[in-house]
Every structure is written in structure tokens, then in C-alpha cells.
């Protein structure tokens, strides 16, 4: 049995030698916990670097005498030393993997014991990823869950399931302390709990198995029972898995034998204010956002293993995962490398049953070649998991390739150059797959409140790299899912890397639509500009793009059909963006009654005047205009009037543009762009029913200010206040600024049932109130 130890902790930011035995002052906290809540901007990393302490009582009933007891900490950043009743039990030197400590001989059943953890949250250069600079903040704390695992003397230590085919599973079960004559029974159950196979550990044939894939991620459970010679059950453990095959070949990635392009983003595990300390609900929410809102089929967990809850949700949703060991460019000394190898072991052993994981990253991110070191990491990985291939992220071309896949951070695209470098210029082995592990990011940082042209260009750059990657790469992971705080060596003046396709609260920037539009789910239709003339130099509209997964997009001006927008038909993308480069279309024929030949010639001249301005019109177009005036008896003022009416749009009623997305002959989405002074709030909440279990629950609140047409209002930099009442608390400040018209907050339960209400307020919008209910799971009790 496993019991949560997330509640009942005390925390001190200043460790003392008396702390493990009950001395010193401390305050009550619950896990997951960050050692220091921080502001959104201008974070000083020194504020979360400390030698701190956690402790709690551990009441072990007398009835557990003779059992084996294990403490498990899922995430302790970064060097944790565990004490039981004042005795040092173990030290763990990685903040990104879980660890277990047997405490059987250190606790006394029938009495209250004292558990303490000394935590070094500093950027200690003796362990990865530290030793040089790091481009992300490495928050401290017991930021994941804690558990007490109670076992018999003989128990199951591990279940490992691989699926060499779509109907067979190889099951390995490891035990410790099993008595002579003990037996293992293994069963495989489908998602409905029906047993589809039973027998001994080894090969299992399931002819009717449903494959796990990105569209239908069917999950199975492998259940193992350890039986004493007399048939009494000593232990029962289970592991989720999926029947799937995953293989990288020279020409790409194959899931269940089908070539599949990996379209994904990189993800950090940080959140505003709370750092790494996000509970289960928020971890699962990020996976949902990636799959359902961003249309991704893959994610890279940069640059460390992430929450089991996040990976569990990737399993459940069908989101493919490339995960890697902690590190960022720097390789340390021999002891540092030994620790990195230990990190490899822990990563593989702790995550290898997840069907969503398709690739192990066994190099330090962006490090130089070190063949001796990386021969070790590859060997460890293949020994512990023969079913998956390895890779390692590099910025080097023609690097030494000991892994199975060449992962390359391709930052070569600058808006003018090709989207990606050709495979032959990058990899040292054309016989292996090439994967773009990062692109864009720092090459074009984009704030939510930047001009429309910059926000649109960020979106286009992501699509250009994807387009190039489709031709000969296995996939492309854009940098990155959301904006994140960083050290002084990186980021903008506020120490934020504005590299995300979303802001830090997971509100979408325009680039998010570039990803969402490539998916086949809900209709996507996002216009790259508000179409307001004041956003354009001299009022001349530049080239505007529409990001959509519709078959066609129709453009209307003041309710009158203009044209159907064009796409780049040579693109490899599933849904290339539509371009708005003709805002006149059929209007000269339908509204002026011009014959087709005359309308075509005038349209060309007027569009050129819109691009270059009347004064800057090229000679060739001046000549065309002169010929047209002579041919059709037009005056110069006629041309000026047409220009003002169909191009400049100055001086009259504001133009109303409408874009209709059409799929299978039906309008599935519509966007209207026109000036609007009426603002309103869009408030999205991850969930409104908070569940108090062994610890708190937390909901994410995402806020956008929209105009009267339902479009983002990126220049509405308004103060936003959050007023919370009831049995919950706010994480972060009660008043913030909507940056690019967007902001957010977090609501955390307090340990009691009841209700809570959050009111979001600005001076220019109507308030929005979100009501929460807080429920409690039945209290866990000792068996």
C-alpha cells in the first residue's frame, strides 16, 4: 500500500542541525511546495537558493511491525538529505528524478517518528545541470509529491512491459525478499478492466489488442501478484502500458508502422509565482493544452524529466514524448559525469513503461562531444530499455553520433533564409533519422504586446521551419510552449525569455494558432492582424495571413464578398496559411460594374498603389494606369477615388472585414475585424471543482481582454484585479497588469470543503465571477 505524505509538513528557509530532532521555528506547508514564491518579472535567482528544511511526524501504527517501509520523494530540488528520528538515512543528488529510501529500521512502529529533509536548493556545481550558466530558472523545494510505501518482506520491486509487436507484450517482473517457492501471476487488463491475458511473466499474446496511437491512445494494465507457497498474496503491483511500436528510420519516425511527422513544442515545468510546485491538475492541464489547443502530437521535456502526472496525461491523450536527462551545455568533472549517468538510470527506470515516451535524450543539452561519457549513457539506456532508441540534443553539425537519432537545434532561419538546413549539411550519418529539437525561440523573441507584424512573423517563422522539416526530418519541436523566467545572462530586460507561442499563463499568442491550425480537431481561424489602418505605416496594409485548418477562407468587406484567399500549394504543411494579398477581389465588377478585363487591370494597379503608395508607384504600374485611363476614358480623379474607396479606406465609415472558414462546403468558423471600443473579459479556468485529497488542488485561471468582436485586444494593458472569497487562496498578487491584453492567476484549496468565488475586475469591462466547489476525498487510513 502507498500512502500520501503531502500534508502535515513544516518548512524553514534556514536549516539548522537541531531541525531534524524538532528544534527551531518552522511554518506549516503542504506539498507540492516551492521554497519561495516569486514575482512574474525580474526574479533574482538568489531568492530561491538556500539551505532549507522540511519535517513532519510519521505515525507508524504498531500493526506495521514486520513490514518494510519506504519513503519516496518524487521531486526534491536539488540535493536532498533525509533524516529519520535524527539519523541520516540517505542523500539524493538530482532535483528532477524521484528517489526511495528504506526506513524500516529507522522508524519505531507504535509511536510518532520524525521525518526531516535537508534541501540544498542552490545551483550547486557538483551536479547537473549546474556548473556554468543555465537558460532557465531552477526553482527549489519539495515540489512534487511524497509517499510512504508499505510492503511485505517479499515484494515486487518493478514491472517492465515492452511491446515488440502490436499484439504481443514482454513482461518482466522483479522481486525482493520473495520466499522459496513463491509464485508470480501476471494478468493484462484492458481499459474496461477485463482480463485479456493471464499467465507467468514472459511473452503475452493478445491477438485482439487495440493499438495505442495519437488518435486513439488505448491503454492496458499489467497486474503482477506475488504469492507465497501457500497461495497467500504477498504483494500486488500494476503498470499501465500501450501496445505500440515506435521506430526512427533514416527517412523519419514510424508509429505502429505508419510514418508520422512529429509536430511539437518544448516544455519547461515552471509556472508563474509557484515555480515548479504545480500539483497534479496543472500538470495534466499542460498536456491537454498541447494536444487539444495547440494541435501538437509531440512534446520535448526540456531539459529534464518531468512530472509523472504530465507523462500520464500524455499517455492518456496520445501525445508523443521526447524526454532527456538534466543538463544545459556544461559537462563537469568525473564525479559530475557519474551523477549524470545515475540520472540516466533513474530516468529510464522510472519512466520506461509510458507508451507516450518514444525517445530517450542521453546527452547533456547542447553540450560538446564527449565520446567516452556518451558511450556510457547510451550503454546504460539500452541495457535498461532495449525497446526505445536514444538521441541527444546538440547545436553542432556533423557531431559525433553515438545515439540512434541526430537531434539538432536548428536556429538557421532568420525570416529570409530557408526554414531548416538540409540533412546532409547537419548529420554525420545519413542512415539515421534527423530531428529538429529546437527552432526559432531566441531568434525572434516576441512579446504579447508587440506589433501585429512582429507577432505574425513569429507565427510564420514557426510554420516555415515546420514546412522545411516535413521534407526530410523526422519531426520538429519548436521553442517553446510558453514564456519563462531566466537568469540575467538571457532573456529580456525583465529576465523573461519571450520565446513562447503562449505567455507564461498559457494564454495564446498569435503563434499558437500556427500550431493549432495544423491539427484536425476543432475549427481554427485566426487572422494575423486586426486590419486597423492605424497599425500600418501610411495606412498601407502589409501582407496579412490567416491561420486555419479550413479548406477555404472567404473574405468579405462590409458584408460584400471580395475573394477566396490563396494558399501556398507547394507547401508540405497539412494546412498552409492563407494570404490576404488582394482586398479588392471581385468588388470592381460587383460594385462598380466594370467588365472583367478592365477590373483586372485596375485591380493590379490599385493593389500596387496600396503596396508602394501613389507617390512611390513603379513606372510599370504608372504606365498601366495611364493606358487604362486612355483605354476606358477615365480621369486621374477617377483613379484617386477608387484608391480611396478600395485601398486607403480613409475618411468614411470604418471598414468591416469578415473571414469565413469553409470546410466540406460549410462555414465552420468566422472572424470579424472592425474597430471596437467595447472590451470584455474572457476568463478560462482549468476546472471549477477542486478536490482536497492528501494535499491541495489548484486551478489555473487564464484571462484575456477581447474587443467587441471577440478578438484579442493586445493593446489593452489594463490593471486586472482578482478578488477571492471562501475556502481557497490566491497564488500570486491580487492586482496585475494585462500584458498584451492577457494575464492569469492560480486558485488553491485550503484543506476544507465548501465553496469559493473568484471575481475578475477591470475598470473598462464587466466583472466575471467564477464559482468553485471544494470536495474532499475520503481520508486515507492505515490498513
C-alpha positions in Angstrom: 0.0 0.0 0.0 1.1 3.5 -0.7 0.1 6.4 1.5 0.5 10.1 0.6 2.8 12.2 2.8 1.9 15.5 1.2 0.2 17.1 4.2 1.5 18.0 7.7 4.9 19.4 6.8 6.8 22.2 8.4 9.3 24.4 6.5 12.2 26.6 7.5 14.2 28.6 5.0 17.2 28.3 7.3 18.4 24.8 8.1 19.9 24.1 11.5 21.4 20.9 12.9 18.6 20.9 15.5 15.9 20.9 12.9 15.8 17.0 12.3 15.1 16.5 16.0 12.4 19.1 16.4 14.4 22.2 17.2 14.0 25.6 15.5 11.0 27.5 14.2 9.1 26.5 11.1 5.8 27.1 9.4 3.2 24.7 8.2 3.2 23.8 4.5 1.7 21.3 2.1 3.4 19.5 -0.8 4.0 20.3 -3.6 5.8 23.3 -2.2 8.1 25.9 -3.5 10.8 27.2 -1.1 10.0 30.8 -2.3 7.1 32.3 -4.2 8.4 34.8 -6.7 7.2 37.7 -8.8 6.4 37.4 -12.5 9.2 39.7 -13.7 12.7 40.5 -12.7 13.3 37.4 -10.5 16.5 37.2 -8.6 17.6 33.5 -8.5 19.4 34.2 -5.3 15.9 34.4 -3.6 15.2 30.7 -4.1 18.7 29.4 -3.4 19.1 28.4 0.2 19.8 25.5 2.6 16.3 24.9 3.9 14.5 22.2 5.8 11.2 20.2 5.8 9.9 18.0 8.5 6.8 16.1 9.6 5.8 13.5 12.1 5.3 10.0 10.8 2.9 8.0 12.9 3.5 4.3 12.2 0.9 2.0 13.7 2.1 -0.9 15.8 0.4 -3.2 13.3 3.0 -2.4 10.7 5.8 -4.0 12.7 7.5 -6.5 10.5 6.6 -4.7 7.3 9.1 -3.0 5.0 8.7 0.8 4.8 9.9 3.1 2.1 9.9 6.8 1.8 9.6 8.2 -1.7 10.1 11.8 -2.8 9.0 12.5 -6.4 10.9 15.8 -6.7 13.3 17.4 -4.3 15.3 20.3 -5.9 18.2 19.8 -5.8 20.3 17.9 -3.2 18.2 16.2 -0.5 19.4 14.6 2.7 16.8 12.5 4.6 16.7 12.1 8.3 14.5 9.8 10.4 14.4 10.4 14.1 17.6 12.5 13.8 19.5 9.7 11.9 20.8 10.4 8.4 19.1 7.9 6.0 20.2 8.9 2.5 21.2 11.7 0.2 19.9 12.2 -3.3 21.6 14.5 -5.8 19.2 15.2 -8.6 16.2 17.6 -8.5 14.4 16.1 -11.4 14.0 12.4 -10.6 12.3 10.6 -7.8 14.1 8.6 -5.1 13.2 6.0 -2.5 14.7 5.4 0.9 14.0 2.3 3.1 13.2 3.5 6.6 12.2 0.2 8.1 15.0 0.0 10.6 14.9 3.7 11.4 11.2 4.1 12.5 9.6 2.6 15.6 6.1 1.2 15.0 3.5 2.3 17.6 5.0 5.7 18.1 5.3 9.1 16.5 8.5 9.3 14.4 10.1 12.5 13.0 11.0 12.7 9.3 13.2 15.6 8.1 14.7 16.6 4.8 17.6 19.0 4.4 17.4 20.6 1.0 20.1 22.4 -0.9 18.2 24.5 -3.5 21.3 26.3 -4.8 22.8 25.9 -8.2 25.4 23.5 -6.8 28.1 23.0 -9.5 28.7 19.4 -8.3 25.6 18.1 -10.0 23.8 18.6 -13.4 22.5 20.9 -14.7 24.9 23.2 -12.9 28.5 24.3 -13.2 28.1 27.1 -15.8 25.2 29.2 -17.0 21.7 27.8 -17.3 19.0 29.4 -19.5 16.0 28.8 -17.2 15.3 29.1 -13.5 15.8 26.0 -11.4 13.3 26.6 -8.5 13.8 24.8 -5.2 11.6 22.9 -2.8 9.9 19.6 -2.3 7.9 20.4 -5.4 6.4 17.1 -6.2 4.6 14.5 -4.0 5.9 12.4 -1.1 4.8 8.9 -0.2 5.2 6.1 2.3 5.2 2.7 0.6 4.3 -0.2 2.9 5.4 -3.7 1.7 5.7 -7.3 3.0 9.2 -8.7 3.4 8.8 -10.3 0.0 7.5 -7.8 -2.6 7.5 -6.7 -6.2 10.1 -4.1 -7.0 9.5 -3.5 -10.7 7.3 -4.3 -13.6 8.6 -3.7 -17.1 6.5 -4.1 -20.2 7.6 -3.9 -23.8 5.5 -4.4 -26.9 7.7 -5.8 -29.8 4.5 -6.1 -31.9 1.0 -4.7 -31.7 -0.3 -7.9 -30.3 2.5 -9.1 -28.1 3.9 -7.9 -24.8 7.1 -9.0 -23.0 6.6 -8.7 -19.2 9.5 -8.7 -16.7 8.8 -8.7 -13.0 11.5 -8.2 -10.4 11.1 -9.1 -6.7 13.0 -8.7 -3.5 12.9 -11.0 -0.5 10.5 -13.5 -2.0 10.4 -16.8 0.0 11.4 -20.0 -1.6 8.6 -21.5 -3.6 6.9 -18.1 -4.1 5.0 -17.7 -7.4 4.3 -14.8 -9.7 1.0 -14.4 -11.5 0.6 -11.9 -14.3 -2.5 -10.5 -15.9 -3.2 -8.0 -18.7 -6.4 -6.0 -18.4 -8.0 -3.7 -21.0 -9.3 -0.2 -20.3 -12.6 -1.6 -19.1 -10.8 -3.8 -16.5 -11.4 -7.0 -18.4 -8.6 -9.6 -18.3 -7.4 -10.3 -21.8 -4.4 -12.5 -20.9 -3.1 -14.3 -17.8 -0.1 -16.4 -17.2 3.5 -16.2 -16.0 5.9 -13.4 -16.7 7.4 -13.5 -20.2 5.7 -13.3 -23.5 2.0 -12.5 -23.7 -0.1 -12.8 -26.9 -3.1 -10.6 -27.1 -4.5 -11.1 -30.6 -7.3 -8.6 -30.2 -5.2 -5.9 -28.6 -6.1 -2.3 -29.6 -3.0 -0.3 -30.6 -2.0 2.9 -28.7 -1.6 5.8 -31.1 -2.0 9.6 -31.2 -5.6 9.4 -32.4 -6.8 6.6 -30.2 -4.5 6.0 -27.2 -5.8 2.8 -25.8 -4.2 1.9 -22.5 -3.8 -1.5 -20.8 -2.7 -2.5 -17.3 -0.3 -5.2 -16.5 -1.0 -6.6 -13.0 1.5 -8.8 -11.1 0.7 -10.8 -8.0 3.4 -12.3 -5.7 2.1 -15.4 -4.0 3.6 -17.2 -1.0 3.9 -21.0 -1.3 0.6 -21.4 0.5 -1.1 -19.2 -2.0 -1.4 -16.1 0.2 -0.9 -12.9 -1.7 2.2 -11.1 -0.6 2.1 -8.2 -3.0 0.2 -6.8 -5.9 1.5 -4.1 -8.3 0.4 -2.8 -11.7 1.8 -0.8 -14.6 0.0 1.0 -17.4 1.2 0.5 -20.9 0.1 0.5 -24.5 0.5 -1.8 -27.5 2.6 0.3 -29.8 5.8 0.2 -31.8 8.0 3.3 -32.3 10.9 3.4 -34.6 13.1 6.1 -36.1 14.4 5.3 -39.6 16.6 7.2 -42.0 13.5 8.8 -43.6 11.5 9.6 -40.5 9.6 8.3 -37.5 7.2 5.4 -37.6 4.4 4.8 -35.1 2.9 1.4 -35.4 4.5 1.1 -38.8 2.9 4.3 -40.1 5.2 7.2 -40.9 4.3 10.1 -38.5 5.8 13.6 -38.5 6.4 14.8 -35.0 4.9 18.3 -34.7 5.6 19.5 -31.2 6.9 22.1 -28.8 9.4 22.2 -26.0 8.0 22.5 -22.4 9.5 23.7 -19.2 7.8 22.7 -16.0 7.6 26.2 -14.5 4.6 28.3 -13.6 4.3 32.0 -12.6 4.8 32.6 -8.8 4.9 28.9 -7.8 7.9 27.8 -9.8 8.0 24.0 -10.1 5.4 23.4 -7.4 2.3 22.6 -9.5 0.0 19.8 -8.4 -1.5 17.0 -10.5 -4.3 19.0 -12.1 -2.0 21.7 -13.5 0.5 19.1 -14.8 -2.3 17.3 -16.7 -3.7 20.6 -17.9 -0.5 21.4 -19.8 -0.6 18.1 -21.7 -4.2 18.9 -22.6 -3.3 22.3 -23.9 -0.5 20.9 -26.0 -2.8 18.3 -27.6 -6.2 19.9 -27.7 -5.5 23.6 -28.0 -2.1 23.7 -29.8 -2.8 20.6 -32.0 0.6 19.1 -31.2 1.2 15.4 -31.4 4.6 15.5 -29.6 6.4 17.3 -26.8 10.0 17.5 -25.6 10.5 17.8 -21.9 13.3 20.3 -21.9 15.7 19.9 -20.2 15.0 17.3 -17.6 12.4 14.5 -16.7 9.1 16.0 -15.7 6.1 15.1 -13.6 4.7 11.6 -13.8 1.3 13.2 -13.9 2.2 15.1 -17.0 3.6 12.0 -18.7 0.5 10.0 -17.6 -1.7 12.6 -19.3 0.4 12.3 -22.5 -0.2 8.5 -22.3 -4.0 9.2 -21.9 -4.2 11.8 -24.7 -1.8 10.3 -27.2 0.9 12.9 -27.0 4.4 11.6 -28.0 7.3 12.4 -25.7 11.0 13.0 -26.1 12.4 13.2 -22.6 16.0 13.8 -21.5 18.4 13.9 -18.6 19.0 17.2 -16.7 21.7 19.5 -18.2 22.4 22.6 -20.2 25.6 22.8 -22.3 28.0 22.2 -19.4 29.8 18.9 -18.7 31.6 18.7 -15.4 34.3 16.5 -13.9 34.3 12.8 -13.3 32.0 12.8 -10.3 29.6 15.1 -12.2 29.5 12.7 -15.1 28.9 9.8 -12.7 25.9 11.7 -11.3 24.7 12.3 -14.9 24.9 8.5 -15.5 22.9 7.9 -12.3 20.3 10.4 -13.7 20.1 8.3 -16.8 19.4 5.2 -14.8 16.7 6.8 -12.7 15.1 8.4 -15.7 14.8 5.2 -17.7 13.7 3.0 -14.8 11.1 5.5 -13.6 9.5 6.3 -17.0 10.1 3.3 -19.2 6.5 1.9 -19.1 5.0 5.0 -20.5 3.8 4.4 -24.1 4.0 8.1 -24.9 7.8 8.1 -24.4 9.3 7.3 -27.8 12.9 8.7 -27.4 15.5 9.0 -24.6 17.7 12.1 -24.6 21.1 10.8 -23.2 23.3 13.8 -23.9 23.6 17.0 -21.9 21.5 19.5 -23.9 23.7 21.4 -26.4 27.0 20.1 -25.0 30.2 19.4 -26.9 31.1 15.9 -28.0 32.5 13.6 -25.3 32.5 10.1 -26.7 33.6 8.3 -23.6 30.9 9.9 -21.5 28.2 9.4 -24.0 29.1 5.8 -24.8 28.3 5.2 -21.1 25.0 7.0 -21.2 23.9 5.1 -24.3 25.0 1.8 -23.0 23.1 2.3 -19.7 20.0 3.3 -21.6 20.0 0.4 -24.0 20.7 -2.0 -21.1 17.7 -0.8 -19.1 15.4 -0.3 -22.1 16.1 -2.2 -25.3 12.7 -1.1 -26.7 13.5 2.6 -27.4 16.1 4.5 -29.3 18.3 7.2 -28.0 19.2 10.7 -29.0 20.9 13.8 -27.7 20.3 17.4 -28.4 23.1 19.4 -30.0 23.8 22.6 -31.8 26.7 21.1 -33.5 26.8 20.0 -37.2 28.5 16.7 -38.1 28.8 15.9 -34.4 29.9 12.5 -33.2 26.8 10.4 -33.3 26.6 7.6 -30.8 22.9 7.7 -30.5 20.2 6.4 -32.8 18.8 9.8 -33.8 20.5 13.0 -34.6 18.7 15.8 -32.7 19.7 19.3 -33.8 18.7 22.7 -32.6 18.3 24.4 -36.0 18.2 28.2 -35.5 19.3 28.9 -39.0 16.1 30.5 -40.2 16.1 34.3 -39.9 13.0 35.2 -41.8 14.7 35.2 -45.2 16.9 32.0 -45.2 15.4 28.5 -45.8 13.4 27.2 -42.9 15.9 24.5 -42.0 19.3 23.2 -43.1 19.4 20.2 -45.4 20.0 16.9 -43.7 23.3 16.3 -45.5 24.7 19.5 -44.0 23.8 18.6 -40.4 24.1 14.9 -39.6 27.2 12.8 -39.6 25.2 9.7 -40.6 22.6 9.9 -43.4 21.4 6.4 -42.4 19.9 7.7 -39.2 16.9 10.0 -38.6 17.3 13.7 -38.1 15.1 15.6 -35.7 14.8 19.4 -35.1 14.8 19.6 -31.3 14.6 23.4 -31.2 13.9 26.2 -33.6 13.0 29.9 -33.5 13.0 30.9 -29.8 15.7 33.4 -29.2 16.0 34.1 -32.9 12.8 36.1 -32.7 11.5 36.8 -29.2 8.0 38.1 -29.3 6.1 39.8 -26.5 2.3 39.5 -26.4 2.1 43.3 -26.7 4.4 43.6 -29.7 3.1 45.0 -33.0 0.9 42.8 -35.1 3.6 42.5 -37.8 6.1 41.0 -35.3 3.5 38.7 -33.7 2.5 37.5 -37.2 6.1 37.0 -38.2 6.8 34.8 -35.2 3.9 32.6 -36.3 5.1 32.4 -39.8 8.7 31.5 -38.8 7.4 28.5 -36.9 5.5 27.3 -39.9 8.4 27.9 -42.3 10.7 25.7 -40.2 8.0 23.0 -40.0 7.4 23.2 -43.7 11.1 22.7 -44.4 11.3 19.9 -41.8 8.4 17.9 -43.4 10.6 17.2 -46.4 13.4 15.1 -44.7 13.2 15.4 -40.9 11.5 13.0 -38.5 9.9 16.0 -36.8 10.3 19.4 -35.4 10.0 20.7 -31.8 9.5 24.5 -31.7 11.0 26.5 -28.9 8.8 26.8 -27.0 5.4 26.2 -25.4 5.3 29.4 -23.2 7.4 32.3 -22.0 9.6 31.6 -19.0 11.8 33.4 -16.5 15.6 33.0 -16.8 18.9 34.2 -15.5 20.5 37.5 -16.1 22.6 36.1 -18.9 19.5 35.5 -21.1 16.0 36.9 -21.7 14.8 40.5 -22.0 15.4 43.3 -19.6 12.9 41.8 -17.2 14.7 38.4 -17.3 11.9 36.8 -19.2 12.5 34.7 -22.3 9.7 35.7 -24.6 10.2 32.7 -26.8 6.8 31.0 -26.2 3.9 30.6 -28.5 1.9 31.3 -25.3 2.6 33.7 -22.4 3.6 32.3 -19.1 0.0 31.7 -18.0 -0.7 29.6 -21.2 -2.6 32.3 -22.9 -2.1 32.0 -26.7 -0.1 34.4 -28.8 -0.7 34.5 -32.5 2.0 31.8 -33.0 -0.2 29.4 -31.0 -2.6 29.5 -34.0 0.2 28.4 -36.3 0.3 25.1 -34.4 -3.4 24.8 -33.8 -4.1 25.3 -37.5 -2.1 22.2 -38.4 -4.4 19.9 -36.3 -7.6 18.2 -37.5 -9.6 18.8 -34.4 -11.8 21.9 -33.7 -12.0 24.5 -36.4 -9.2 27.1 -36.2 -9.5 30.5 -37.9 -7.1 33.3 -36.7 -6.3 36.4 -38.6 -2.8 37.8 -38.3 -3.8 41.4 -38.0 -6.7 43.4 -36.5 -7.0 45.1 -40.0 -6.9 48.5 -38.4 -5.4 51.1 -40.7 -3.6 52.8 -37.9 -1.4 49.7 -37.4 0.1 50.1 -40.9 2.7 52.7 -42.0 1.0 55.4 -44.0 -2.2 53.3 -43.6 -0.9 50.8 -46.2 -1.8 47.3 -45.3 1.1 44.9 -45.5 0.6 41.2 -46.3 -1.7 39.6 -43.7 -2.0 35.9 -43.1 -4.9 33.8 -41.9 -4.1 30.6 -39.9 -6.8 28.0 -40.4 -7.4 24.3 -40.8 -10.4 25.1 -43.1 -10.4 24.0 -46.7 -11.1 27.6 -47.9 -11.3 31.1 -46.4 -13.7 33.6 -47.9 -13.1 37.4 -47.4 -15.9 39.9 -47.1 -15.7 43.7 -47.0 -18.7 45.5 -45.4 -20.7 42.4 -45.9 -19.9 42.0 -49.6 -17.9 39.1 -50.9 -14.3 40.0 -52.0 -12.4 36.8 -52.8 -11.3 33.4 -51.6 -7.9 33.6 -50.1 -4.9 31.8 -51.6 -2.5 29.3 -50.0 1.0 28.2 -51.0 0.1 25.0 -52.7 3.8 23.9 -52.8 3.9 23.8 -49.0 4.4 20.4 -47.3 2.2 21.6 -44.3 -1.2 20.0 -43.8 -2.7 23.5 -43.7 -0.5 26.3 -45.1 -1.6 29.7 -44.0 -3.9 31.7 -46.2 -2.6 35.1 -47.5 -4.6 38.3 -47.7 -2.9 40.0 -50.6 -6.0 41.0 -52.6 -8.5 43.2 -50.7 -10.3 44.2 -53.9 -11.1 40.8 -55.5 -14.4 41.0 -57.3 -15.5 44.3 -55.9 -14.8 46.3 -59.1 -17.0 44.0 -61.0 -19.8 43.5 -58.5 -19.9 47.1 -57.0 -18.7 49.3 -59.9 -20.0 47.1 -62.8 -16.6 47.1 -64.6 -16.1 44.4 -67.2 -13.6 41.6 -66.2 -10.7 42.9 -68.3 -11.0 46.5 -67.0 -11.5 45.3 -63.4 -8.4 43.0 -63.6 -6.1 45.8 -64.9 -7.4 48.3 -62.3 -7.1 45.8 -59.5 -3.5 45.2 -60.3 -2.8 49.0 -60.3 -4.7 49.7 -57.2 -3.1 46.9 -55.2 0.3 48.1 -56.4 -0.6 51.6 -55.2 -1.6 50.1 -51.8 1.7 48.4 -51.6 4.0 51.2 -52.8 1.8 54.3 -52.2 0.6 56.6 -55.0 3.8 58.6 -54.9 6.0 55.5 -55.0 4.2 53.6 -57.7 6.7 51.9 -60.0 6.9 53.2 -63.6 5.4 49.9 -65.0 2.3 50.4 -63.0 2.1 54.1 -63.8 2.2 53.1 -67.5 -0.6 50.5 -66.9 -2.7 53.1 -65.2 -2.2 55.6 -68.0 -3.1 53.1 -70.6 -6.2 52.1 -68.6 -7.3 55.7 -68.3 -6.8 56.2 -72.0 -8.5 52.9 -73.0 -11.5 53.4 -70.8 -11.8 57.2 -70.8 -11.0 57.6 -67.1 -9.8 60.7 -65.4 -7.0 60.9 -62.9 -9.5 61.8 -60.1 -11.4 58.6 -61.0 -8.3 56.6 -60.1 -7.8 58.6 -56.9 -11.4 58.0 -55.9 -11.1 54.2 -56.5 -7.9 54.2 -54.5 -9.6 55.9 -51.5 -12.6 53.6 -51.7 -11.0 50.3 -52.2 -7.4 50.6 -50.8 -6.9 53.5 -48.4 -10.3 53.3 -46.7 -9.7 56.7 -45.2 -12.3 59.2 -44.2 -15.5 57.2 -44.3 -17.2 54.6 -42.1 -14.8 52.2 -40.6 -14.3 49.1 -42.8 -15.7 45.8 -41.6 -13.8 42.8 -42.7 -15.1 39.2 -42.3 -13.3 36.0 -42.8 -15.3 32.8 -43.1 -13.6 29.4 -42.8 -15.2 26.8 -45.0 -14.8 23.1 -44.7 -16.7 20.5 -46.7 -18.7 23.3 -48.2 -19.9 24.6 -44.9 -18.9 27.7 -42.9 -17.3 26.3 -39.7 -15.7 29.5 -38.3 -16.0 33.2 -38.8 -13.9 36.2 -37.6 -15.0 39.8 -37.9 -12.4 42.6 -37.8 -13.6 46.2 -37.2 -12.7 49.0 -34.8 -14.3 48.4 -31.4 -14.0 50.3 -28.1 -16.2 47.9 -26.2 -14.0 45.5 -24.2 -14.9 42.4 -22.3 -13.1 39.7 -20.3 -12.6 36.1 -21.4 -11.8 34.0 -18.3 -10.9 30.4 -18.7 -10.5 28.1 -15.7 -8.9 24.7 -15.9 -11.5 23.2 -13.5 -14.0 24.6 -11.0 -14.4 21.5 -8.8 -11.4 21.4 -6.5 -10.6 18.1 -4.9 -9.0 18.1 -1.5 -7.2 14.8 -1.1 -3.9 14.1 0.6 -3.0 17.7 -0.3 -4.4 20.7 -2.1 -5.8 21.1 -5.5 -5.1 24.1 -7.7 -6.9 25.7 -10.7 -5.3 27.8 -13.4 -7.1 31.0 -14.4 -6.4 32.4 -17.9 -7.6 35.9 -18.7 -7.8 37.7 -22.0 -9.2 41.1 -22.8 -11.2 40.9 -26.0 -12.8 43.6 -28.2 -16.5 43.8 -29.2 -15.9 41.3 -32.0 -14.4 38.7 -29.7 -10.9 39.3 -31.0 -7.8 39.8 -28.7 -7.2 43.4 -27.6 -3.4 43.3 -27.4 -3.0 47.0 -26.6 -5.4 46.8 -23.6 -2.7 47.0 -20.9 -5.2 47.4 -18.1 -4.9 46.7 -14.4 -6.7 43.5 -13.5 -7.7 42.6 -10.0 -8.6 39.2 -8.6 -10.9 39.1 -5.5 -11.2 35.7 -3.9 -13.6 34.7 -1.2 -14.4 31.4 0.5 -12.3 28.3 1.2 -9.5 28.9 -1.2 -6.5 31.2 -1.6 -4.8 33.1 -4.4 -1.3 32.2 -5.6 0.3 35.5 -6.7 -0.7 39.1 -6.4 -4.3 40.3 -6.3 -3.7 43.0 -8.8 -1.7 42.6 -12.0 -1.3 44.2 -15.4 -2.8 42.6 -18.5 0.3 42.3 -20.8 -0.8 42.2 -24.4 -4.3 42.1 -23.0 -3.6 38.8 -21.1 -2.8 37.7 -17.6 -3.6 34.9 -15.2 -3.8 33.6 -11.6 -4.0 30.4 -9.6 -6.6 29.3 -7.0 -5.5 26.8 -4.3 -7.7 24.9 -2.0 -7.1 25.2 1.8 -7.8 21.8 3.2 -11.5 22.2 3.9 -14.7 21.6 1.9 -17.0 24.3 0.8 -17.1 26.9 -1.9 -15.1 29.8 -3.2 -15.7 32.6 -5.6 -13.2 34.5 -7.8 -14.2 37.8 -9.3 -12.0 39.2 -12.1 -12.3 43.0 -12.5 -11.1 45.8 -14.7 -12.4 49.4 -14.9 -13.3 49.0 -18.5 -15.1 45.7 -18.6 -17.9 43.9 -16.8 -16.8 41.7 -13.9 -16.5 38.0 -14.4 -17.1 35.7 -11.4 -16.0 32.0 -11.3 -17.6 29.8 -8.6 -15.7 26.9 -7.2 -16.7 23.9 -5.1 -14.2 22.2 -2.9 -14.7 18.5 -2.1 -12.7 16.1 0.0 -11.7 12.6 -0.8 -12.3 10.1 1.9 -9.3 10.3 4.3 -6.7 7.8 3.7 -6.3 5.4 6.7 -3.6 3.0 7.7 -4.6 -0.6 6.9 
